[in-house]
């Protein structure tokens, strides 16, 4: 398993697939950054750590900041510069990954979408697969990239879409029904189901069990994204409702960045989203694919404010299933988010639809599906 980083939504599907393979008797070795090692070592999985200068999070953040500064904040113009920065990162990381492949001599190599160019450069002497953490990324998608991705992300995601065909197998860690029922998968591509709902084992906060108003989970990206304004607006919007709120910031943000936190809200760096969603009445989110699929898994309706990357496409798919209210980023304020929250909390149709999709998804076993598909690489 070649994991590019422990932050963001790329690692969880890889871990879920890895554990599915281990349960079937396969030996797993991870290669990734220090945060990847910390996650998988708690599961008893061997991990090899890349030198810190190759950590994806800081490199991606630096590329974004440099591109935005050079273009005066023009997201569309910044996109090609970020693409170039990530291509340079892949060329630098590939020799390190090659060293690990030569030492481990795996029967197959598996990476996330962000690692597709790394493995293409490394050219491993074994079959290799990509586990894509979001909706279908590849040739001839069901919607144009301009509709599904934020302008800053389009060049990079289009590059990866053109490269995934180099792999021997591609697993999309989503649900075909969620992905507009897309039936045009190329040969070697498969839907594995929502692998990204996996979370590291941990205890949930005891305050979640206290009686009171319904819980609402607010999420922003766990990988650097300029979405603190979303969190601030969501907190202000929810303060007008009889709910209790948990906001998760991720490791790249600090509670000090928030200027006003209502008394009924809890701010956490990370806690298991599932613990809140199982008890919650609503998800208010940046429309990250992992968060949205968890809400669907637990039958929780949503208010989505897609901020960037693949989030416009995730939000559009949730809206098409009639399980979410969507507020465009450019019109997201405490007032517009509050109006969407009011509609979502009183619309029984959203909750019924979310419950129906939860029942359907819970009849599946994504790690087993992924493991079965990946075993073909070594049979």
C-alpha atoms as one frame of an Amber mdcrd trajectory, in Angstrom:
protein
   0.000   0.000   0.000   1.523   3.294  -1.096  -0.268   5.961   0.934   0.471
   9.533  -0.038  -0.612  11.147   3.238  -2.531  10.549   6.425  -4.652  13.674
   6.059  -7.538  14.130   3.696  -9.821  11.365   2.483  -7.294   9.249   0.566
  -5.979   7.119   3.437  -9.203   5.660   4.840 -10.205   3.713   1.687  -6.679
   2.316   1.430  -6.754   1.165   5.045 -10.198  -0.410   4.628  -9.002  -2.314
   1.550  -5.804  -3.332   3.330  -7.671  -4.699   6.329  -9.987  -6.585   3.986
  -6.937  -8.191   2.384  -5.322  -8.956   5.735  -8.496 -10.671   6.917  -8.079
 -13.001   3.938  -4.515 -13.916   4.930  -2.437 -11.412   2.951   0.554  -9.555
   4.382   0.339  -5.771   4.146   3.159  -3.184   4.172   2.403   0.548   4.003
   4.688   3.246   2.623   3.700   6.788   3.533   4.278   9.817   5.706   4.558
   9.901   9.507   0.819  10.378   9.990   0.177   7.292   7.852   2.538   5.305
  10.060   0.818   6.502  13.234  -2.558   5.386  11.893  -1.647   1.945  10.589
   0.772   0.926  13.336  -2.108   0.998  15.826  -3.692  -1.699  13.647  -0.629
  -3.947  13.789   0.345  -3.188  10.180   3.947  -2.617   9.137   4.678   0.897
   7.869   7.721   2.407   6.194   8.018   6.181   6.577   9.126   8.428   3.756
  11.501  11.291   4.663   9.561  14.288   5.948  10.496  16.479   2.978   8.194
  14.304   0.858   5.102  14.754   3.061   2.248  15.561   0.712   0.337  17.886
   3.039   3.048  20.555   3.362   4.015  20.254  -0.305   0.428  20.613  -1.477
  -0.148  23.529   0.892   3.001  25.277  -0.304   2.002  24.759  -3.948  -1.439
  26.210  -3.300  -0.101  29.233  -1.436   2.546  29.955  -4.082   0.055  29.589
  -6.921  -2.531  31.818  -5.274   0.068  34.478  -4.544   1.466  34.371  -8.082
  -1.993  34.639  -9.658  -3.432  37.213  -7.281  -5.965  34.699  -5.979  -7.247
  33.554  -9.383  -8.235  29.933  -8.710  -8.498  28.909 -12.354  -5.070  30.354
 -13.138  -3.591  28.738 -10.026  -4.701  25.246 -11.080  -1.958  24.514 -13.659
   0.718  25.710 -11.228  -0.561  23.340  -8.545  -0.625  20.539 -11.106   3.043
  21.241 -11.944   3.938  21.275  -8.253   2.345  17.884  -7.626   3.998  16.422
 -10.742   7.381  17.534  -9.393   6.522  15.994  -6.012   5.628  12.675  -7.697
   8.958  12.593  -9.551  10.830  13.168  -6.278   8.877  10.552  -4.312   8.991
   7.835  -6.987  12.642   6.768  -6.358  11.898   6.340  -2.639   8.866   4.206
  -3.431  10.960   2.201  -5.895  13.446   1.464  -3.108  10.671   0.110  -0.887
   9.219  -1.973  -3.727  12.652  -3.456  -4.436  13.126  -4.321  -0.756   9.654
  -5.709  -0.062   9.179  -7.382  -3.475   5.377  -7.252  -3.221   3.031  -9.373
  -5.284   1.032  -6.219  -5.978   1.251  -2.500  -5.230  -1.809  -0.410  -4.375
  -2.039   3.357  -4.077  -4.494   6.186  -3.639  -5.471   8.548  -6.453  -2.853
  11.075  -5.342  -0.243   8.338  -5.725  -1.122   7.327  -9.282   1.634   9.474
 -10.782   4.114   8.245  -8.169   3.581   4.609  -9.147   3.518   5.474 -12.840
   6.974   7.027 -12.362   8.180   4.157 -10.160   6.998   1.558 -12.733   6.833
  -1.340 -10.224   7.714  -4.829 -11.505   4.365  -6.169 -10.318   0.689  -5.494
 -10.984  -0.611  -2.308  -9.384  -3.970  -0.822  -8.522  -5.467   2.547  -7.620
  -8.074   3.030  -4.915  -9.860   6.277  -5.788 -11.449   7.810  -2.703 -14.240
   9.729  -4.435 -16.731   9.359  -7.286 -15.532   8.027 -10.650 -12.334   9.633
 -11.916 -11.308   8.479 -15.377 -12.089   8.876 -19.066 -15.601   9.845 -20.207
 -17.082  10.727 -16.788 -20.842  11.206 -16.322 -20.377  14.983 -15.897 -17.745
  17.442 -17.189 -14.825  18.212 -14.868 -15.933  21.859 -14.822 -19.136  20.824
 -13.039 -17.631  18.316 -10.623 -14.407  19.988  -9.459 -13.444  23.371  -8.097
 -11.506  25.478 -10.628  -8.241  25.196  -8.713  -8.437  21.376  -8.767  -9.489
  20.779 -12.376  -6.015  20.493 -13.991  -4.728  18.090 -11.334  -7.814  15.869
 -11.297  -7.955  15.857 -15.098  -4.311  14.739 -15.101  -5.068  11.869 -12.728
  -8.158  10.939 -14.763  -5.919  10.550 -17.808  -3.404   8.419 -15.873  -5.521
   5.901 -13.964  -5.654   3.704 -17.057  -1.968   2.923 -16.493  -2.949   0.822
 -13.481  -3.978  -2.812 -13.806  -7.085  -2.208 -11.689  -8.973   0.823 -10.400
 -11.392   0.672  -7.481 -13.731   3.609  -6.946 -14.544   3.831  -3.245 -18.090
   4.988  -3.788 -21.530   3.650  -4.630 -22.755   3.312  -8.214 -26.213   4.603
  -7.256 -24.636   7.645  -5.630 -22.510   8.177  -8.755 -25.567   8.872 -10.953
 -25.902   5.131 -11.616 -22.901   5.489 -13.957 -22.580   2.391 -16.162 -19.692
   3.495 -18.374 -16.787   2.188 -16.294 -13.817   1.222 -18.503 -12.394  -2.278
 -18.358 -10.541  -2.841 -15.103 -12.562  -0.209 -13.205 -14.955  -1.291 -10.447
 -17.157   0.241  -7.757 -16.103  -1.086  -4.360 -18.616   0.817  -2.219 -17.953
   3.479   0.437 -14.568   2.335   1.764 -13.955   5.830   3.148 -16.385   5.324
   6.008 -13.604   3.450   7.843 -12.321   5.237  10.959  -9.467   4.376  13.337
 -10.725   2.610  16.478 -11.258   5.146  19.254 -13.592   6.003  22.102 -16.274
   8.587  21.481 -16.595  11.625  23.781 -18.853  10.878  26.754 -20.755  14.142
  26.273 -22.430  12.643  23.203 -24.411  10.327  25.495 -25.832  13.134  27.607
 -29.581  13.764  27.091 -30.588  16.913  25.294 -31.295  18.435  21.899 -30.308
  16.591  18.695 -26.659  16.610  17.669 -25.515  18.247  14.429 -22.084  17.458
  13.012 -20.236  20.266  11.201 -17.173  19.282   9.192 -14.542  21.098   7.197
 -11.719  19.482   5.274  -9.164  17.445   7.211  -6.579  18.508   4.617  -5.645
  22.166   4.218  -8.457  24.152   2.629  -9.489  27.748   3.227 -12.857  26.780
   4.689 -12.756  28.283   8.195 -15.367  30.839   6.983 -17.697  27.890   6.325
 -17.250  26.678   9.902 -17.862  30.155  11.304 -21.015  30.684   9.238 -22.346
  27.222  10.115 -21.855  27.820  13.847 -23.703  31.130  13.609 -26.525  29.521
  11.620 -26.975  26.602  14.006 -26.997  28.882  17.065 -30.513  29.861  15.976
 -31.788  26.267  16.266 -32.483  23.954  19.193 -29.548  21.650  18.522 -26.199
  20.740  19.988 -23.235  21.096  17.640 -19.919  19.300  17.176 -17.476  20.984
  14.802 -14.421  19.020  13.640 -11.555  21.144  12.306  -8.964  18.519  11.351
  -5.276  18.695  12.183  -4.488  21.605   9.833  -6.663  24.107  11.721  -6.747
  25.366  15.296  -9.731  26.459  17.414  -7.899  29.782  17.770  -8.861  30.547
  14.151 -12.525  30.799  15.181 -13.703  34.216  16.336 -16.986  33.209  17.951
 -18.130  29.814  19.207 -21.721  29.619  20.528 -22.187  28.119  23.975 -24.022
  25.082  22.569 -21.157  24.047  20.289 -18.182  21.757  20.865 -15.037  22.258
  18.784 -12.775  19.251  18.220  -9.694  18.655  16.090 -10.837  15.123  15.325
 -13.395  12.717  16.740 -15.110   9.760  15.049 -17.733  11.280  12.777 -19.721
   8.064  13.061 -20.205   8.646  16.790 -22.048  11.902  16.085 -23.887  10.778
  12.963 -25.342   7.745  14.758 -26.888  10.126  17.291 -27.305  13.138  15.059
 -30.084  14.835  13.235 -28.009  16.514  10.541 -24.630  16.836   8.831 -23.500
  20.345   7.823 -20.409  19.876   5.710 -17.962  21.056   3.070 -19.200  18.055
   1.040 -16.147  15.881   1.464 -16.873  12.480  -0.061 -15.993  10.560   3.118
 -18.238  12.678   5.341 -21.154  12.486   2.915 -20.888   8.706   2.530 -20.792
   8.307   6.322 -23.955  10.386   6.615 -25.617   8.188   3.991 -24.419   5.042
   5.784 -26.113   6.242   8.974 -29.204   7.655   7.264 -28.483  11.265   8.197
 -29.756  14.158   5.996 -27.323  16.905   5.073 -26.708  20.568   4.345 -23.715
  20.783   2.019 -21.594  23.802   1.135 -19.112  22.538  -1.489 -15.893  24.489
  -1.073 -13.433  23.076  -3.628 -11.635  20.006  -5.013 -14.221  17.266  -5.725
 -16.839  18.759  -3.404 -19.109  20.321  -6.079 -19.534  16.866  -7.618 -20.144
  15.193  -4.250 -22.786  17.766  -3.308 -24.511  17.470  -6.693 -24.752  13.689
  -6.309 -26.180  13.950  -2.797 -28.704  16.511  -4.020 -29.684  14.225  -6.920
 -30.471  11.476  -4.380 -32.668  14.000  -2.547 -30.824  13.577   0.740 -29.234
  17.036   0.972 -29.829  20.752   0.779 -26.967  22.460  -1.107 -25.781  26.032
  -0.516 -23.306  27.321  -3.154 -20.017  28.576  -1.756 -20.463  32.048  -3.251
 -23.777  32.555  -1.429 -22.895  30.783   1.836 -23.694  33.016   4.822 -25.096
  32.381   8.274 -28.500  33.337   6.864 -28.468  31.098   3.786 -27.022  28.154
   5.710 -29.597  28.730   8.460 -32.426  28.663   5.920 -31.096  25.398   4.474
 -30.808  23.904   7.961 -34.417  24.834   8.701 -35.583  23.160   5.492 -33.500
  20.028   6.072 -34.652  19.590   9.666 -38.338  19.823   8.748 -38.281  17.885
   5.463 -39.313  14.310   6.199 -38.572  13.407   2.585 -34.826  13.971   3.066
 -34.767  11.790   6.161 -36.792   9.005   4.514 -34.514   8.992   1.482 -31.388
   8.984   3.632 -32.783   6.071   5.658 -33.564   4.120   2.484 -30.032   4.565
   1.147 -28.619   3.634   4.543 -30.506   0.334   4.454 -29.280  -0.367   0.938
 -25.638   0.440   1.696 -25.593  -1.549   4.931 -26.377  -4.686   2.957 -22.968
  -4.326   1.292 -19.480  -5.047   2.653 -17.056  -2.678   0.866 -13.800  -4.072
   2.380 -14.720  -7.594   1.269 -15.662  -6.340  -2.199 -12.353  -4.457  -2.459
 -10.294  -7.400  -1.217 -11.958  -9.750  -3.682 -11.261  -7.402  -6.585  -7.651
  -6.814  -5.538  -6.895 -10.512  -5.053  -7.241 -10.956  -8.802  -3.968  -9.051
  -9.151  -2.007 -11.820  -7.416  -3.945 -14.905  -8.481
